Amino acid sequence: MKHLPSLLICIVVGVIVLAPLSASAHASLASSNPADKSQVATMPTEVSVTLTEPVRQPASISVMSADGTEINSETVTVLDDTATTAIDGPVAAGDYTMKYRIISVDGHTVTGTVGFEVLNGSAPEPTPSSEPTGQVASEQAILADTSNDSSTTQDAITIVGFSVVAMTGLLLVLRAGLRSAGNEDAD
């Protein structure tokens, strides 16, 4: 019984230290199309970056040839955890770099570079996609963007709740320790 307050203090401190680590995980690159360091037969009609959590506007993707010529549309669409942009016109065979700057729902900016090689120059190859296009995609992106706000609110409530429980536990442990110390002095 004598070591119980010390044990409880260690547990509470561990919870306080470890809880923010799990809550502060940030989004990162999950995948890209084309994949980093890959070779593709021909350039797809669109390229995309997928993160480990939902993304929101503004997002930017820039696809450049080896000579620095940008070959993609300025428009980037966002749906769930993926940002996509179209490739403009025919492209030559060669090395390409896709730079991205995307904001995740938690408000953190994710940046990176993906390099890939196009083996045969030609018109962009259609990318098979089950994602809706046009007006439907725009409406879904707006709906997805508004639902992301509630996710951020839920994260904040979880963090505050964790903090309140941890602080309550710490106060109870300290109070029990003070009572125990007072009882030992009386003996």
C-alpha positions, 0 to 999 in steps of 0.5 A, spaced: 500 500 500 505 504 501 507 504 494 500 505 491 501 513 490 507 513 487 505 507 482 498 512 480 503 518 479 507 514 474 501 512 471 497 519 470 504 522 468 504 517 463 497 518 460 499 526 460 505 525 456 503 520 451 496 522 450 498 528 446 502 524 442 497 520 439 492 526 438 498 530 434 499 525 429 499 529 422 497 527 415 502 524 411 503 522 404 499 515 403 500 514 395 500 518 389 499 516 382 504 516 379 508 513 384 514 516 387 520 513 383 516 509 378 516 508 370 509 509 367 508 507 359 505 514 358 502 520 362 496 519 365 490 524 364 490 526 371 495 525 377 493 525 384 496 525 391 493 521 397 494 523 404 493 519 410 487 523 412 482 527 409 484 534 405 481 541 404 482 547 399 486 550 398 491 545 395 496 545 389 499 540 385 505 542 380 507 537 375 513 539 371 518 536 366 525 536 366 526 543 363 521 546 368 515 546 364 509 546 368 504 541 364 498 540 369 492 544 369 491 550 375 485 547 377 486 542 383 480 538 385 479 535 393 475 529 395 476 526 401 483 524 402 485 525 395 487 532 391 487 531 383 489 535 377 489 534 370 495 534 365 494 538 359 496 536 352 501 531 349 507 530 353 514 528 351 518 522 354 522 523 360 523 525 367 517 529 371 516 532 378 510 533 381 510 538 387 504 538 392 502 543 397 496 540 401 492 542 407 489 536 411 483 537 415 487 538 422 490 545 418 497 542 417 500 543 411 503 537 407 508 538 402 513 534 398 515 532 391 514 525 387 519 524 381 517 519 376 519 517 368 514 517 362 517 512 357 513 514 351 511 521 349 504 522 347 497 524 349 495 523 356 492 516 357 486 516 361 486 514 368 480 509 370 477 512 376 470 511 379 470 518 382 465 522 380 467 528 375 464 535 373 458 538 377 457 532 382 465 532 384 464 539 386 458 538 390 461 532 393 467 536 395 463 542 398 460 537 402 466 533 404 469 540 406 464 542 411 464 535 414 471 536 415 470 541 420 466 537 425 472 532 425 476 537 427 471 539 433 471 532 435 478 532 435 479 538 440 473 535 444 477 529 445 483 532 447 480 537 452 476 531 455 483 527 455 486 533 459 480 533 464 481 526 466 488 526 466 488 532 471 483 529 475 487 523 476 493 527 478 489 531 483 486 525 486 493 521 486 496 528 490 490 528 495 491 521 496 499 522 497 498 528 502 493 524 506 498 518 506 503 523 509 499 526 514 497 519 517 504 517 517 506 523 521 500 522 526 503 515 528 
